[in-house]
Amino acid sequence: MAESISMAGFTKKVAIKRILPGLIKEERFVRMFLDEARISLRLNHANIVTVFDIGESDETYFIVMDFIEGTNIKTLLEHQAKKGRHIPIRIIVWILTEILRGLQYAHDLIDQDGKPFGIIHRDISPPNILLSWNGEVKLVDFGLAKATTQVESTDPGVVKGKYSYLSPEAAHGQEIDARADLFSVGILGFEMLTGRRLFKGKNDFETIALVRRAQVPSIRRYNQEVPEQLERIMLRSLDPDITKRYQTADEFADALLEFLFSNRQKVSARDLIEFIRPIRAVKDSERREQERQAKEEKSPGGNNLIISLIKEEMLNFRSLGADGHAADRTGTIPVVTTEHVGAKPIDLGHFGASTSPTPTPLPRHSAELPTLSSLHDELGIDATPTDDPKPEASSRGVAPPQPTSGGTSPLVYVIVLLVLLLVGSIAYILISG
C-alpha cells in the first residue's frame, strides 16, 4: 500500500503490484504482467478495481491500482466456517449479481473501432472478489485475463488459473470464451451456498480430473434453506456443456434477480455492509494491535530511554574539554586534545578515563554523587573519588586546567538534568502503564 499525492496536496491510498526481483528476468512472465496492465488500464467499471498507471522503477515493472479497504470472499467463507453458519442467501445472490455485472462489462469491452477486445478473466476465485466496507463488490487481478488483442497468447493445452475454479474446457486445455468465467462464478456460488469446496482433490492432478468430469452434487443436500429455483439456476451455470449454460453474464444475473423478485427479497449494499461488519471489527482490532506493537518497537522502554538520554548528556559533558573553555569552570575535567575530536567515536565503556596514564579524578560531591552511583555503575562510568583531588600533568606535556573559584560546575547541570530525566521517565511509565 502507498499514498498518491496530487499537486494540490490531496492524498489517496493506492495498491502497488510489482514483479518480484526473481521473476524480472522471466520474459514470458513479464509479458503476462504487461498484458494484465494493458487490459486493466482499459477497464473502468464500478465492479472492477481501477488501475491508474503502469511504471518501471529499479529495473522492475509495477501497476498502481485503487486500494480497496475491506475483505474478500475467501475471508468471508473462513469467517462463516468458524461460526458454523451459512452466508445468508440474499447476500450471496447480491454478491453474484455484482460480479456478473463487472464481467459483462469486461466481456463486452470494445476498442475505438468497435472491435471487441474479447477479455476473459479466467481467474474468478474467492481471493479475487473484494468486498469493501462500503458494500462494494469488485473484481481484481486480471493477471491471467485473456484478450484477443494481447501480445502474449495462450498456448493450446496450457492450463491457467486456480485449478479448483476452472471450467471443464479450460481444464482440458481447450479454447475458452466468456462462458468459462460464468462456470467459475457458478463454482463460487456453490461454495458460498454450501460452505464446501466443489472440486478439491488430494493433489492438483486429482483436482483437474474432478473439474473435467464436472459432476456437481445437489446444493440442497448441504443446505436445505436453498430454494429449488435457486438450485436450478446454479446447476445450469455449472453445466459441463457450454451450450446449455447461460450464454452471457447478463443472462445469468437476470435469472438471479428474478429469483429475488419472485421471492420478494430485497437486498442492497447496505445489507452487505452490515453483514461484514464483524469482520471489519476483527480487522480493525488486529490493525490497532499491530500499530501498538510497531510503536513499542520503535520507542525504547523506560529503562532504555533513561540510559540512552543519560549517555547522550554524558557525552556532551565529556566534550566540554575539547575547546578548553571548561578550564574556567569549577571541577577537574580531563583534557581532550583536538587531534582526537572527530577521529573516532567515543567509547562510553571507557568514559571518565583520562587521556594520561594516570586517571584524572572527578571532584568530590558528597551530596550529589551517591544518588547517581547506580546509574554510573550501569553505564560503566568510573566515578570513584580519590584522596588527592590535585590534577596531574598529561603525558603529552599539556597541563590540565586549574579550577577557579567562580562559576557553577558543569556536573551540577548534569545532575539537575538527570534528576529531571528520572522524574519525567517515571511519569512516562505511569502514564503508559
N, C-alpha and C positions, 0 to 999 in steps of 0.2 A: 504494500500500500504506500502511496505517496500523496503529495498535495500539489495541485496545479495552481499557480499564482498568475493572475491576469495583470494587465498593465494598470488597471485601476486598483489593484491590491486585493481583489476578491480571490478567495481560495476555494478549491473544490477537491474532494478526495477522489483519487483515481487508483485503479489497479494496474500494475505493470506485469506483463507476461513476457518473459525473455527466454532465449535459448541458453541452456546451460553450457558452460565452457567446454565440457567434454563432448558436446554434440555439434559445436560450431563448425567442425571440420567434416561433418557428415553432410555432403552436398544434397543428398536426397531429402534428409530431414529439414535442411534449411529451405529447400524449395517448397516442402509441405507447409512450413511455417509461414513463408511469404504468401503462399496460396491462401492460407487462412486469413492473413492480413488483408489481402486484396478483396476477398469475399466479404469479410466483416465490415470493411470500410463502406461497402455499398448498402449495408443493411441499416435501416432506420425505422424501427417499429417499437411500440410500447412493450411488447413481449419478448424483445431481444436486447441483450446487453449492448449498449452503444460503444463502438470503438472510435476513439478520437484521432489516433495518429499511429504511425509506424516510424521507427527510427533506428539508428545504428549508433552504438557507443561502446568503447572499449572492445572493438573488434567482434561485437555480437549484435544481433537484432533484438528489438523489443517492440511490444504492442502496448499502447496506452488505452485503457478502457474505463468505463464507468465503474466506480466502486459501489457495489450493492450491499447495504447494511441489512443483514438478515440471516437466513439459514438456507438449507436446501432440502430436497425431498429425502435424501439419504439420512440426514439427521432427524427429520420428522419421523421416518419409519422406525429408526432406532429408539427415539423417544417414546413412541407409542408401544413398541415391543416391550420396553422396560415396565411400562404401566399395565401391560397386558390388555390393551384396548385397541379396537379398530378406529381408523380415522372416520369421522362422520361421512356418510355417503355424499351428501350435498357438497361438502368441502372438496371431496375427490373429484366430483363432476365439474365443479368450478375450475379447479386446477387444470384438469384435462382440456377443457374448452379453451382456456387461456393459452396452453401450449399449442394447441391446434391453430389458433389464430396466428401465432408467430410463425408456425411452419407454413401455413398457407401463404403468408406474405413472402417468405423466402422462396417457396416453390414457384410463385408467380412472378418473381422479380425479372424485369426486362431491362435491356440497355437502351441507349438513346435512339437506336434504330428500331426499337420494338422487338428485338430478338431476345427470347428467354435465356436467362443465364443457366437455367437448369440446376439450381442449387438443391442439394440433398444434404441434410445434416449428418446422418449416418452414425451419430453417437448419442442418441436420446437415452439417457440413463439418469438415475436418481441424483448423482452429484452435479449433473449439468442442468438441473432445473432449480433455479434460485427463487426463494420466497422472501421478498423484502418485508421489513417491519411495517411498511405502509400498505401491505396487501397486494403487492405486485407479483406477478409470476413471469419470470424471464428466462429465456434460453441463453445459454452461454457455451463457449468452447466449440467453435466451428473448426477445430484443428483437423478433423477428419472429413469436413464437408467437401462435397464433390460438386464442381461446376463444369459445364461443358466447355467453358472458355478458359479454364485454368491451365497453367503451364504443366504441372505435374499430373499426369493421367494415372488412372488405376490400372495396374496390370491384371489381365484375366487370371482368375484363380487365386488372387491375393485377397485374404480376409482381413478387413479393417474394422475396428470398433470393439467395444466390450462384448465378449462372446455371449454372455447371458442375455444381451439385449439386441442381438442380431435378428434379421428376418431370415427365413429359410433360404431364400435365393442368395442372400449375402453370405450365409454360412457355406453355401455350395460354391462360392466364388463366382457367381454369375453376375451379369449386368443388372444393375438395380435402377429403380426410379423412385419417385416421391412416395409410392406406396410402401416402400421399405421403412420409411420413417413412421408411417401410420401403424405398421405392425409393432414397432418399438414402443409407440405410445400405448398400444394395447397391452404389451407386457407390463409397462409401468402401471397401467390401470389395474391389471390383475393383482399385482403385488400390493398396491395400496388398498385394494378391497379385501384381500385375504390375509395380508401380513406375511405372506410366504413367497419365496422365490419360485418363479415358474420354471426356468431352465437353469439348473445348477447341478453339475456333475461333480465327481470326485476330483477331476482334473479338467484341463482345457479341452482335451480330445473328447472326453465324455460329454462335456457341456455342448460342444459343437454338434455332436451326434444327436443330442436331445433337441437342439434347435432345428436341425434338418428334418427330424421326424415331426416336430411341431404338434405333438399330442397334448392338447390343453384340457385339463380336468374341469369339472363343474366348479364355478366360483361359489355357488350356494352351498357346496359341500363344506367349505371352510368358513363361510359367513352367511348364515341363513337370513340375515337382515337385508341382503341384496335382493331387490325385486327381480322377477324373471325378465321383465322388459329390459332392465339394465344389463343383466347377464347376456341376453341375446345380442345387445349392441356390442358388448366387449368381445364376445366369441366371434362375431363377424369380423371385427378388426384383426383377429388372430387367425383367420383362415389361411392355411398354407397356400391356397390357390389365390394368386393375386387378383384374378378376375372376379372373385367373389367377395373381396374385401371392399371397404369404402374406397372410392377412386380418388377422392380428394380430402384434404383436411377439413374443408368447409362442410362436406357431406357428413363426415364423422362428427364434427362439432354440432351440426344441426340436429343429429339424432340424439345427442346428449342433452341439448337444450329442450328438445321435445319431451324427453323423459322428465326433466324438471317441471316443465309446464303442465304436463298431464298429471303429475303427482302433486301439483300445487305447492311446489317447494321453491322458496325464494332464497337466493344466496347472492352475496356480493363480496367485494374486497373487505368490507367491514367485518364480515364473519371470519374471513381468513386471519385478519389482524388479531381478533380476539382468541382464535384457536391457537395461534403460535405464540401468544403472549407468555405462557410458562417457559417456552424455550428461550425467549428473549430474556426473561428474568434470570435463567441459569447462565446464559452467556454474559449478561451484564455483571453478574456476581463473579464469574471467572475472570472477566476483564479487570474488575476492580482489584481482585486478589493479585493478578499479575502485575498491575501497576504498583500496588503496595510493595510487593517483593522487589520489583525493579528499583523503587525508591529507596528501600532499605539497603540494597546492594550498592547503590551509588553513594549514599551518605554513610560515613563511618559511625560506629556505635559510640555510646557515651564515653567510655574509657579511651578508645582510639581517637576520638575527637579531641579530648583533653590533651593527650600525649602529642598529637600532631601539632596542635596550637602551641604547646609549650616548646616543642622542638624548634618551631619557626621563630618564636620570640627569643629563645636562647641563641639561635643562630644569628639573629640581629644583634643581640647583646655582644656576642663574640666578635662581630665585625666592627665594633666601635673603635677598636685599636688600629684599624687599617690606615687611617689618615693621621693618627697621632693626637687627635683632638681629645681623646679620652684622658690624656695625661692631666688635663686641667680639672678633672673631677675627683671627688673623694673615692678612694678604693684603689686596689692594685689590680691592674688589668694587663695580661701578657701582651708583649709587643708582637705584632704581626707585620713582617716586612712586606713591602709592596710586590716583591717578586713572587710571593705565594698567592696573592689576590687574583682569583680567576684562573689560577694554574690548574687546580683540580678541585673537585667537590670536597667540602669539609666533612671529615669523618666524625659523626656525632658520638661514636664509640670512644674516641679519644678527646672529646671535648673537655676543656678545662685543663689540659696539659699544656705546659709552656713550650715554646719553641727551643728553649735552652735545655741542657741535660738535667738541670735541677728544676723541679716543678716550682712554678711561682704560686705562692699561696693566695687564696682569697681572704679578705679581711674577716675578722670575727664579727658576727652579729648575733649575740646571744638570744635576742628576742625573735628574730626572723627565721634564722636557718633551721631550727628544729621543726618548724611547721612544714618545711619543704623537703625534709630528709627522705621521706618515702618516694617523692617524685624524683629526686636526684638519683636514688637507687635504681628506680625503674628505667631511667634514661641513661644510666651508666655514667653519671657525672661525678667526678671526684670533688666533693665539696668539703673535705675534712680540713679544718683549720689547723695551722701549725703553731708551735710555741713562739716562733720567731717570725713576725709579720714583715720583717725588713726585706725588701726586694733585693735580688742579686743581679749581677750583670749578665747579659746574654752571652752565649758562646760566640756570637758574631761581633761582640765588642760594642754592641749598642746598649747604652744604659737605659734601664727601664724608667718609665716616667715616675716622677716623685709626686706623692699625694700633696694636695693643697688643702687648706682649711676651709675654703669657700665652696659653694655649690652643693648639690644633692647627689648622692651616689646613684649611678645607673641601676645598681642592683635593687635599690629601693623601688624604682619604677617597675622593674621586672616583677618584684614580689607583689606589688599592688596589682599589676596586670594579671598575675597568676591567680590571685585571690578572686578577682573579678571573673576570670575564666571558670574557676571552680564553682562559684555561685551560679553563673549562667548555665554551666553544664548540668548542675543539679536541677535547676529549674526546667531545663530542656528534657531531662529524663523523666521528671514528674509529669510534665505535660504530655510527653509521648506515651507514658505508661497509662 
